[in-house]
Amino acid sequence: MKNILLGSAACLLLVSNAPAPDSGPEYDIVIRGGRVLDGAGNPWVSADIAVKNGRVVHVGKIAGHGTREIDATGRYVSPGFIDMMDQSGGVLLQNGDAENKLRMGVTTVIAGEGGTPVDAAEVSNYFKKLETQGISVNFGTYYASHQAREKIMGDAAGAPTAAQMEAMKGEVRTAMRAGVFGITSALIYPPSSFQTTADLVSLAKVAGQCNGFYATHMRDESEKLVPAIEEAIEIGEKGGVKVEIFHLKAAFAPQWGKLMPQAVAAINAARARGVDVAADLYPYTAGGTGLEITAPTWVWADGVEKGVARLRDPKQRERMKKDLAAGSMPGWSNLVHASGGWGNVRLANGFSAKYAQYHGQTFDKIGAALKRDPADAAWDILLEGLPNRSVALYFMISEQDIETALRQPWTSIGSDAAASVKLGGMDALGLPHPRAYGTFPRVIAEYVKRRPILSLEDAVRKMTGWPAQRMGLSDRGLIRDGMHADIVIFDLAKLDDVASWEKPTALPTGIDTVIVNGVVTIEGGKHTGARKGEVLRHSCGD
């Protein structure tokens, strides 16, 4: 009996010492040996990253294996970049790949300067459609205040009645409950420009009930920049909302080097007294927008149709030219004046074969070639391109002011560009601006590598951890246990934005792997076809 028991114990001993059966990889992805930038601004550390079920599960020395093993030796690993001013709300319905965004390292976009492509009542269905069709980036959006205005009042100037304002507030409330992040305004463009400060405060209060934002393309980004910032801050304070200033710039050549420090001081003063205000910017010396902005606001006061008729009237044009020569006026930011004249405004896209040969040329040269006043040439091109929106590049920003803005701890990065329907083509706005292909790599290539404006850690923080915290995306923007696995791997030595004014759709270099929600979406510099992006809904709390 004793021998039998001993034998049984021996068998048990043999069984307990036997190797466990191989249960396969423990993780979906393991990224090994990279220089990990956490997104919070900390110095990089050498570490492995384990990803499972769409999230980071461990950062450190990983003993287990992944179904996918990625060797990041000698390269940097950071959270995916967050585009704080995206224009892809419509194009993602056509093509959810957003490949030009991903190739810049962008994994999350926040859209909506111009609003949602649907009415407030349809926002929920719009989000569901994006999810059903699939998108390759995470997507959140604002709802535009002018959308509510146009639905209730049309596109003409005028003050809303009390009943109309209540109806507009109802539209905002519906959009907020569907999951938008707040309301926007674009106050240099009619009909948004017809909204008063009081109108915007009333609508902002509705967004404020959901802890939302008032995000704004301000009423003036040139000579009256500081008063425009003060208006945005006033709306935030009275409306009880966070304030996001879109594409912060000092777009007024005569005051380069002077206005931006004043703007920074105004924002810092507001933050010091408790106003949650911050800004984003793109790192380029030219903005891009439609030619309609070169016509004074009164041209559009009775709506687009009558505005087009005025543009065709030679007598009205003479009045318009006098206004152009006089500079900005109340309700109209004169971007030609802000740029220092037509010699600093280039035709980007006229949407017409008739004028295609002039793309990339300044309007003083186009006018000379056509034997027309530059203003007439611009308005002729605008009319010829209808119903498309002819666009131009306005060189009205200095590098000195970009550097000043970048140095502020509360600035983040927004491209003001859309995804392109097809990689290598213009973005969905039809605007050939290098920001659609180069914004995020440029922040590092230009302002970290080529000149010491930012540290690498802070540049990454501005594009990851800070905007995530700003937008309330508490489980994104950092490489830490439990966070969504939105990750970019890049070779700092090879990283370059490449896109230029002459070649605005050139692809960046140095970013070869992009992971969205734990799925490799860019591999070897090519889109894998994965569409694991998520619609990000802001919670209204009711």
Salt bridges, closest charged atoms under 4 A:
ASP38 OD2 - ARG480 NH2 3.64
ASP48 OD2 - ARG32 NH1 3.58
GLU69 OE1 - ARG32 NE 2.48
GLU69 OE2 - HIS65 ND1 3.68
ASP83 OD2 - LYS101 NZ 2.72
ASP86 OD1 - LYS101 NZ 2.84
ASP97 OD1 - HIS527 NE2 3.85
ASP97 OD1 - ARG531 NE 2.96
GLU99 OE2 - ARG103 NH1 3.67
GLU113 OE2 - HIS217 ND1 2.81
GLU113 OE2 - HIS247 NE2 3.78
GLU131 OE2 - ARG537 NH1 2.83
GLU150 OE2 - HIS146 NE2 3.81
GLU166 OE2 - LYS169 NZ 3.14
GLU171 OE2 - LYS151 NZ 3.58
GLU221 OE1 - HIS217 NE2 3.56
GLU221 OE2 - HIS247 ND1 2.74
GLU221 OE1 - LYS249 NZ 3.03
GLU231 OE2 - ARG219 NH2 2.81
GLU234 OE2 - LYS238 NZ 2.74
GLU237 OE1 - ARG273 NH2 3.12
GLU244 OE1 - ARG470 NE 2.99
ASP276 OD1 - ARG470 NH1 2.57
GLU292 OE2 - ARG389 NH2 2.63
ASP302 OD2 - ARG310 NH2 2.54
GLU318 OE2 - LYS321 NZ 3.32
ASP376 OD1 - ARG317 NH1 2.99
ASP376 OD2 - LYS321 NZ 2.44
ASP380 OD1 - ARG317 NH1 2.95
ASP380 OD2 - ARG372 NH2 2.88
GLU399 OE2 - ARG442 NH2 3.52
GLU399 OE1 - ARG451 NH2 2.98
GLU403 OE2 - ARG451 NH1 2.46
ASP416 OD2 - HIS247 NE2 3.98
ASP416 OD2 - ARG435 NH2 3.42
GLU446 OE1 - ARG442 NH1 3.85
GLU446 OE1 - ARG450 NE 2.62
GLU446 OE2 - ARG451 NE 2.84
ASP458 OD1 - ARG461 NE 2.62
ASP475 OD2 - ARG55 NH2 3.55
ASP475 OD2 - HIS484 NE2 3.24
ASP486 OD2 - ARG476 NH1 2.73
ASP496 OD1 - ARG450 NH1 3.18
ASP497 OD2 - ARG442 NH1 3.52
ASP497 OD1 - ARG450 NH2 2.88
ASP512 OD2 - ARG75 NH1 2.90
GLU523 OE2 - ARG68 NH2 2.45
GLU534 OE1 - ARG476 NH2 2.84
ASP542 OD2 - ARG177 NE 3.30
